[in-house]
């Protein structure tokens, strides 16, 4: 063997194991699971993620993200796109299964040209609000039933 030759011993690689898929929950099991989740998360959500707007408690986007994470989901948000034909900016948020990465839902968020707050402000703030609205809509659509159980108004 010369100085330039190297002997490499390959180690056997274990076969990948398939993910275990749990059977679907019955309606009664789902109600029990939701109740357990609410009892566990509600104190944190109620003290840190609800905003009082005109006398009603509304879920902040951080609360929706916390609920999504507790259910085994992550959220991604695409870049903001200017849609000049409709006078708006838009962004798409996606809900992913944390174990598989599979996208399970998505929603679009919008900021419009005629919104006073965003017409004059920094573009970075407008872009962030567009993405935040997409996340908020995604979470509300998928976890709104839990918002109500935690004391948040939905409309």
C-alpha positions, 0 to 999 in steps of 0.5 A: 500500500502506498502513502496515497492509498487509503483503506475505508471500511464501510459500516452497515447502515440500519434500514430506515424505520417507517413512521408509526401512524396512529389510528384516527381518534374517535370523536370522544377521544378528540374531545378528551384530547382537546380538553387536555390541551386546553387545560394545559395551554390555557393559562399560558395563552390567557396570560401572554397571547390574548389582546383586549380589543374593544372589550373582547379577547383576541388571540395574538399570532404567537398564541396560534403558533404556540398551539400549532407547535403543541399539536406537532406542526411548524409554520413557514412563510414565503416571501412577500409578493407585490400584487400591483394589479390588485393594489396589495402585498401578499404572503403565503403561510404553510402548516407542516407536520413536524415529523414528516415535513409534509405541508398540511394546510396553507393560507394567504395574508394581505396588506393593501395599498389603501391602509393608512398605517402601511402606506407611509411606514417602512417597507420592512414593517409592511412585509412583516405584517403581511407575513404575520397576517398569513400566519394568523389566518392559517392558525385561525383556520386550523385551530380556531376551535381551540381559541374559543375553548381558551377564551378568545373571540373569533369574530 
